[in-house]
Amino acid sequence: MNFLAGICAALTISPFLSFLSIYLSLGLAALAAGVLLLLKRRRTRRWIYHMDGEVEAGFEEVYKVFKQSILSKDEGGAAFSVYFEGRKVVDVWGGYADFGAHRLRQRDSTNMYYSATKGISAIVMAVLVDRGYLDYDAPVSKYWKEFAANGKENITVKCILSHRAGLIAIRKKHKLAYIRDEPEKLSSLLANEVPFWEPDTAQGYHMLTFALYADQLCRRVDPRGRSLGDFFKEEIAIPYNIDFSIGESPSEHHRACRETRASFNWGHFFTVLIPTGFYFLLGFLYSMYLVGTMYLLLFIGNPSDWKPRRLNDPKYRELQCGSSHGFGTARGVAKLMGILANGGEYLGQCLLSAKAIDYLNTTLSSEFDRVVLRHITYGPGTTLMTPASKHGGEEHSVFGHWGAGGQMAFSDPAMKLGWAYGTNYCNLLHGFIIDHRYAALEKAMYECVFAQNKRR
């Protein structure tokens, strides 16, 4: 009887307990949300405005745009630099190198340039071609006989640099650290890889493999057998005083900004994130229709050490991967792009011939990209765009490369303009779209250049 009475009592009060638990849960959720908002407000109060740098007369609008981005807290930490007709006309930086440590960005602060590094790697390959060590039209197997395995004997240097070789990933589990720790194993994996489609029949972004293959070629054609990173350092960075490296030296880590995810407001969520998600969905559906798969999935967990939390690890940052591991200042990168925009000569030295520079700005592939899921135009390792026409100028292409998070590095020979934008507050959508913080700076830059030219 006591047992039955207990059951009856439980049935009687259970609705009351259910309602009580719901209200208690809602109350706890509201309390947690309130605490989080309070912590965010306290954290925001710690945020101080910080910006420094200089601009030449006539480029004040760029300064204003950058300042507004910092003041609005849309920009957490970045640098932007522009060279025009061989002169440094914009050099600004601001925000935080590491907000958690309350460390501000300084003049020599560096950040990771991710895939914008590919543009630098493409310049290295152009130098090798310009010096007669490499031929864009020659098969890769001419320089690396093992590469011919599994039907790759006809893939040319040009084909692999323009993301048309179908070698978008390494299928076998591996680590990016093989670059340093097991180079022979990495070389074997690359040589024995099978293209994901018939080479030169379609375009697909070689996200990491791009410079892994370029590095193998560099080691084989350089008379001194140097890696791509070492060649860049000794033949470009040091002679031309370019503050940039492929792989971060441990002695330079004290200058590094902490890589952080950017946080934008709700307006950005509705006006950018949702539309981008919609277009990405369309790209996904088209990819499934076209090839029956989504190649981006290949990069989940492979390389096994390609993880966001490793991006601030000094041992990981020192890897010489010319696809992603470029580190430097916007000033250094802009200077390099500016040299190319002004004929390739600097202080009596010739970095690249006019013919080589022109080829970097030549379209080799322009179609729907099977990996990035949007239309992209590639040169020989470069990405080509037409920004001037968006801002009221005549349409012409510029070359360079964008990088994850918002990084940009481009050269415009027609306008004698080279520039770079680097941020450690990374916009995860950049690559699928152009980061709005950078876009505003690009617009201001071109408007200033157009105004300068009109006054002449």
Stockholm file with secondary structure:
# STOCKHOLM 1.0

chainA/1-456         MNFLAGICAALTISPFLSFLSIYLSLGLAALAAGVLLLLKRRRTRRWIYHMDGEVEAGFEEVYKVFKQSILSKDEGGAAFSVYFEGRKVVDVWGGYADFGAHRLRQRDSTNMYYSATKGISAIVMAVLVDRGYLDYDAPVSKYWKEFAANGKENITVKCILSHRAGLIAIRKKHKLAYIRDEPEKLSSLLANEVPFWEPDTAQGYHMLTFALYADQLCRRVDPRGRSLGDFFKEEIAIPYNIDFSIGESPSEHHRACRETRASFNWGHFFTVLIPTGFYFLLGFLYSMYLVGTMYLLLFIGNPSDWKPRRLNDPKYRELQCGSSHGFGTARGVAKLMGILANGGEYLGQCLLSAKAIDYLNTTLSSEFDRVVLRHITYGPGTTLMTPASKHGGEEHSVFGHWGAGGQMAFSDPAMKLGWAYGTNYCNLLHGFIIDHRYAALEKAMYECVFAQNKRR
#=GR chainA/1-456 SS CHHHHHHHHHHHHHHHHHHHHHHHHHHHHHHHHHHHHHHHHHHHHHCCCCEEEEECTTCHHHHHHHHHHHHTTSCSEEEEEEEETTEEEEEEEEEEEETTTTEECCTTCBEECGGGHHHHHHHHHHHHHHTTSCCTTSBGGGTCGGGGTTTTTTCBHHHHHTTCSSCCCCCSCCCTTHHHHCHHHHHHHHHHCCCSSCTTSSCCCCTTHHHHHHHHHHHHHSTTCCCHHHHHIIIIITTTTCCEEESCCGGGGGGBCCCEECCCCHHHIIIIIHHHHHHHHHHHHHHHHHHSSCGGGGGTTCSTTCCGGGGGCHHHHTSCCTTTCEEECHHHHHHHHHHHHTTSEETTEESSCHHHHHHHTSCSEEEECTTTSSEEEECSSCEEECCGGGGTSCCCCEEEEEETBTEEEEEETTTTEEEEEEESEEBTTBTTBCCHHHHHHHHHHHHHHHHHHHTC
#=GC SS_cons         CHHHHHHHHHHHHHHHHHHHHHHHHHHHHHHHHHHHHHHHHHHHHHCCCCEEEEECTTCHHHHHHHHHHHHTTSCSEEEEEEEETTEEEEEEEEEEEETTTTEECCTTCBEECGGGHHHHHHHHHHHHHHTTSCCTTSBGGGTCGGGGTTTTTTCBHHHHHTTCSSCCCCCSCCCTTHHHHCHHHHHHHHHHCCCSSCTTSSCCCCTTHHHHHHHHHHHHHSTTCCCHHHHHIIIIITTTTCCEEESCCGGGGGGBCCCEECCCCHHHIIIIIHHHHHHHHHHHHHHHHHHSSCGGGGGTTCSTTCCGGGGGCHHHHTSCCTTTCEEECHHHHHHHHHHHHTTSEETTEESSCHHHHHHHTSCSEEEECTTTSSEEEECSSCEEECCGGGGTSCCCCEEEEEETBTEEEEEETTTTEEEEEEESEEBTTBTTBCCHHHHHHHHHHHHHHHHHHHTC
//
